[in-house]
Amino acid sequence: MNDSSAICQSCGMPFRQPDDHGTNADGSANQMFCRFCFQQGKFTDEGITLHDKIAKNIAIAVKMGMDRRSAEKMARETLPNLSRWRQG
């Protein structure tokens, strides 16, 4: 079962501990987005396209040791389905 509330709805990062969550403008924890994507009520990469976000996630995953093919597959299959990127 895929619990979408357990991952960032911008980048797909799993929420493993409370401080993984981003912050709202009032400083409270944001339940949808991680600390890397959302701070003080705003996206840290405001204006980025889905295409560029996929490329960014691939680069981060490769830097963390994932092979490029797996990183590409994961990013292309995951990101378009997250609430930030879903069309309609």
Biotite code that builds the C-alpha atoms (Angstrom):
import biotite.structure as struc

atoms = struc.array([
    struc.Atom([0.000, 0.000, 0.000], chain_id="A", res_id=1, res_name="MET", atom_name="CA", element="C"),
    struc.Atom([1.351, 3.423, -0.940], chain_id="A", res_id=2, res_name="ASN", atom_name="CA", element="C"),
    struc.Atom([0.586, 5.994, 1.753], chain_id="A", res_id=3, res_name="ASP", atom_name="CA", element="C"),
    struc.Atom([1.090, 9.300, -0.053], chain_id="A", res_id=4, res_name="SER", atom_name="CA", element="C"),
    struc.Atom([1.026, 11.157, 3.272], chain_id="A", res_id=5, res_name="SER", atom_name="CA", element="C"),
    struc.Atom([4.291, 9.426, 4.172], chain_id="A", res_id=6, res_name="ALA", atom_name="CA", element="C"),
    struc.Atom([6.246, 11.156, 1.390], chain_id="A", res_id=7, res_name="ILE", atom_name="CA", element="C"),
    struc.Atom([6.837, 14.732, 0.284], chain_id="A", res_id=8, res_name="CYS", atom_name="CA", element="C"),
    struc.Atom([4.277, 15.679, -2.342], chain_id="A", res_id=9, res_name="GLN", atom_name="CA", element="C"),
    struc.Atom([6.908, 17.694, -4.210], chain_id="A", res_id=10, res_name="SER", atom_name="CA", element="C"),
    struc.Atom([10.014, 15.471, -4.350], chain_id="A", res_id=11, res_name="CYS", atom_name="CA", element="C"),
    struc.Atom([8.943, 12.073, -2.997], chain_id="A", res_id=12, res_name="GLY", atom_name="CA", element="C"),
    struc.Atom([11.276, 12.063, 0.009], chain_id="A", res_id=13, res_name="MET", atom_name="CA", element="C"),
    struc.Atom([9.974, 9.753, 2.761], chain_id="A", res_id=14, res_name="PRO", atom_name="CA", element="C"),
    struc.Atom([9.021, 11.380, 6.066], chain_id="A", res_id=15, res_name="PHE", atom_name="CA", element="C"),
    struc.Atom([10.989, 9.349, 8.602], chain_id="A", res_id=16, res_name="ARG", atom_name="CA", element="C"),
    struc.Atom([11.041, 11.822, 11.477], chain_id="A", res_id=17, res_name="GLN", atom_name="CA", element="C"),
    struc.Atom([9.109, 14.953, 12.440], chain_id="A", res_id=18, res_name="PRO", atom_name="CA", element="C"),
    struc.Atom([11.824, 17.381, 11.359], chain_id="A", res_id=19, res_name="ASP", atom_name="CA", element="C"),
    struc.Atom([11.724, 15.991, 7.811], chain_id="A", res_id=20, res_name="ASP", atom_name="CA", element="C"),
    struc.Atom([8.600, 18.117, 7.271], chain_id="A", res_id=21, res_name="HIS", atom_name="CA", element="C"),
    struc.Atom([8.763, 21.612, 5.847], chain_id="A", res_id=22, res_name="GLY", atom_name="CA", element="C"),
    struc.Atom([7.392, 24.635, 7.650], chain_id="A", res_id=23, res_name="THR", atom_name="CA", element="C"),
    struc.Atom([4.375, 26.836, 7.081], chain_id="A", res_id=24, res_name="ASN", atom_name="CA", element="C"),
    struc.Atom([4.592, 30.637, 7.222], chain_id="A", res_id=25, res_name="ALA", atom_name="CA", element="C"),
    struc.Atom([3.687, 30.524, 10.945], chain_id="A", res_id=26, res_name="ASP", atom_name="CA", element="C"),
    struc.Atom([6.494, 28.029, 11.658], chain_id="A", res_id=27, res_name="GLY", atom_name="CA", element="C"),
    struc.Atom([4.223, 25.014, 12.116], chain_id="A", res_id=28, res_name="SER", atom_name="CA", element="C"),
    struc.Atom([5.056, 21.743, 10.392], chain_id="A", res_id=29, res_name="ALA", atom_name="CA", element="C"),
    struc.Atom([3.710, 21.308, 6.872], chain_id="A", res_id=30, res_name="ASN", atom_name="CA", element="C"),
    struc.Atom([2.289, 17.822, 6.436], chain_id="A", res_id=31, res_name="GLN", atom_name="CA", element="C"),
    struc.Atom([2.581, 17.662, 2.633], chain_id="A", res_id=32, res_name="MET", atom_name="CA", element="C"),
    struc.Atom([6.076, 18.910, 1.833], chain_id="A", res_id=33, res_name="PHE", atom_name="CA", element="C"),
    struc.Atom([9.586, 18.221, 3.147], chain_id="A", res_id=34, res_name="CYS", atom_name="CA", element="C"),
    struc.Atom([12.081, 20.647, 4.654], chain_id="A", res_id=35, res_name="ARG", atom_name="CA", element="C"),
    struc.Atom([14.113, 20.689, 1.444], chain_id="A", res_id=36, res_name="PHE", atom_name="CA", element="C"),
    struc.Atom([11.141, 21.689, -0.720], chain_id="A", res_id=37, res_name="CYS", atom_name="CA", element="C"),
    struc.Atom([9.082, 23.945, 1.556], chain_id="A", res_id=38, res_name="PHE", atom_name="CA", element="C"),
    struc.Atom([10.228, 26.493, 4.131], chain_id="A", res_id=39, res_name="GLN", atom_name="CA", element="C"),
    struc.Atom([8.326, 29.307, 5.839], chain_id="A", res_id=40, res_name="GLN", atom_name="CA", element="C"),
    struc.Atom([5.266, 28.704, 3.661], chain_id="A", res_id=41, res_name="GLY", atom_name="CA", element="C"),
    struc.Atom([7.050, 28.807, 0.304], chain_id="A", res_id=42, res_name="LYS", atom_name="CA", element="C"),
    struc.Atom([8.630, 26.346, -2.090], chain_id="A", res_id=43, res_name="PHE", atom_name="CA", element="C"),
    struc.Atom([12.416, 26.596, -2.031], chain_id="A", res_id=44, res_name="THR", atom_name="CA", element="C"),
    struc.Atom([12.440, 26.030, -5.784], chain_id="A", res_id=45, res_name="ASP", atom_name="CA", element="C"),
    struc.Atom([9.409, 28.163, -6.685], chain_id="A", res_id=46, res_name="GLU", atom_name="CA", element="C"),
    struc.Atom([8.837, 28.272, -10.426], chain_id="A", res_id=47, res_name="GLY", atom_name="CA", element="C"),
    struc.Atom([10.718, 25.053, -11.219], chain_id="A", res_id=48, res_name="ILE", atom_name="CA", element="C"),
    struc.Atom([9.108, 22.912, -13.895], chain_id="A", res_id=49, res_name="THR", atom_name="CA", element="C"),
    struc.Atom([8.303, 19.229, -13.468], chain_id="A", res_id=50, res_name="LEU", atom_name="CA", element="C"),
    struc.Atom([10.933, 18.460, -16.114], chain_id="A", res_id=51, res_name="HIS", atom_name="CA", element="C"),
    struc.Atom([13.587, 20.378, -14.163], chain_id="A", res_id=52, res_name="ASP", atom_name="CA", element="C"),
    struc.Atom([12.489, 18.860, -10.837], chain_id="A", res_id=53, res_name="LYS", atom_name="CA", element="C"),
    struc.Atom([12.894, 15.373, -12.318], chain_id="A", res_id=54, res_name="ILE", atom_name="CA", element="C"),
    struc.Atom([16.415, 16.270, -13.508], chain_id="A", res_id=55, res_name="ALA", atom_name="CA", element="C"),
    struc.Atom([17.227, 17.725, -10.081], chain_id="A", res_id=56, res_name="LYS", atom_name="CA", element="C"),
    struc.Atom([16.001, 14.590, -8.276], chain_id="A", res_id=57, res_name="ASN", atom_name="CA", element="C"),
    struc.Atom([17.997, 12.342, -10.616], chain_id="A", res_id=58, res_name="ILE", atom_name="CA", element="C"),
    struc.Atom([21.174, 14.328, -9.932], chain_id="A", res_id=59, res_name="ALA", atom_name="CA", element="C"),
    struc.Atom([20.624, 14.157, -6.154], chain_id="A", res_id=60, res_name="ILE", atom_name="CA", element="C"),
    struc.Atom([19.937, 10.398, -6.248], chain_id="A", res_id=61, res_name="ALA", atom_name="CA", element="C"),
    struc.Atom([23.050, 9.722, -8.343], chain_id="A", res_id=62, res_name="VAL", atom_name="CA", element="C"),
    struc.Atom([25.139, 11.861, -5.978], chain_id="A", res_id=63, res_name="LYS", atom_name="CA", element="C"),
    struc.Atom([23.786, 9.762, -3.090], chain_id="A", res_id=64, res_name="MET", atom_name="CA", element="C"),
    struc.Atom([24.954, 6.566, -4.817], chain_id="A", res_id=65, res_name="GLY", atom_name="CA", element="C"),
    struc.Atom([21.969, 5.372, -6.850], chain_id="A", res_id=66, res_name="MET", atom_name="CA", element="C"),
    struc.Atom([22.708, 4.251, -10.399], chain_id="A", res_id=67, res_name="ASP", atom_name="CA", element="C"),
    struc.Atom([21.453, 6.686, -13.051], chain_id="A", res_id=68, res_name="ARG", atom_name="CA", element="C"),
    struc.Atom([18.981, 4.291, -14.700], chain_id="A", res_id=69, res_name="ARG", atom_name="CA", element="C"),
    struc.Atom([17.253, 3.499, -11.384], chain_id="A", res_id=70, res_name="SER", atom_name="CA", element="C"),
    struc.Atom([17.223, 7.185, -10.422], chain_id="A", res_id=71, res_name="ALA", atom_name="CA", element="C"),
    struc.Atom([15.637, 8.153, -13.745], chain_id="A", res_id=72, res_name="GLU", atom_name="CA", element="C"),
    struc.Atom([12.998, 5.425, -13.485], chain_id="A", res_id=73, res_name="LYS", atom_name="CA", element="C"),
    struc.Atom([12.084, 6.370, -9.925], chain_id="A", res_id=74, res_name="MET", atom_name="CA", element="C"),
    struc.Atom([11.884, 10.121, -10.635], chain_id="A", res_id=75, res_name="ALA", atom_name="CA", element="C"),
    struc.Atom([9.870, 9.741, -13.843], chain_id="A", res_id=76, res_name="ARG", atom_name="CA", element="C"),
    struc.Atom([7.398, 7.330, -12.240], chain_id="A", res_id=77, res_name="GLU", atom_name="CA", element="C"),
    struc.Atom([7.027, 9.108, -8.895], chain_id="A", res_id=78, res_name="THR", atom_name="CA", element="C"),
    struc.Atom([7.079, 12.864, -9.393], chain_id="A", res_id=79, res_name="LEU", atom_name="CA", element="C"),
    struc.Atom([4.248, 13.280, -11.937], chain_id="A", res_id=80, res_name="PRO", atom_name="CA", element="C"),
    struc.Atom([1.911, 11.529, -9.471], chain_id="A", res_id=81, res_name="ASN", atom_name="CA", element="C"),
    struc.Atom([2.645, 13.808, -6.516], chain_id="A", res_id=82, res_name="LEU", atom_name="CA", element="C"),
    struc.Atom([0.099, 16.497, -5.644], chain_id="A", res_id=83, res_name="SER", atom_name="CA", element="C"),
    struc.Atom([2.403, 19.412, -6.549], chain_id="A", res_id=84, res_name="ARG", atom_name="CA", element="C"),
    struc.Atom([2.801, 18.119, -10.105], chain_id="A", res_id=85, res_name="TRP", atom_name="CA", element="C"),
    struc.Atom([-0.526, 16.413, -10.834], chain_id="A", res_id=86, res_name="ARG", atom_name="CA", element="C"),
    struc.Atom([-2.364, 18.101, -13.667], chain_id="A", res_id=87, res_name="GLN", atom_name="CA", element="C"),
    struc.Atom([-6.041, 18.921, -13.341], chain_id="A", res_id=88, res_name="GLY", atom_name="CA", element="C"),
])
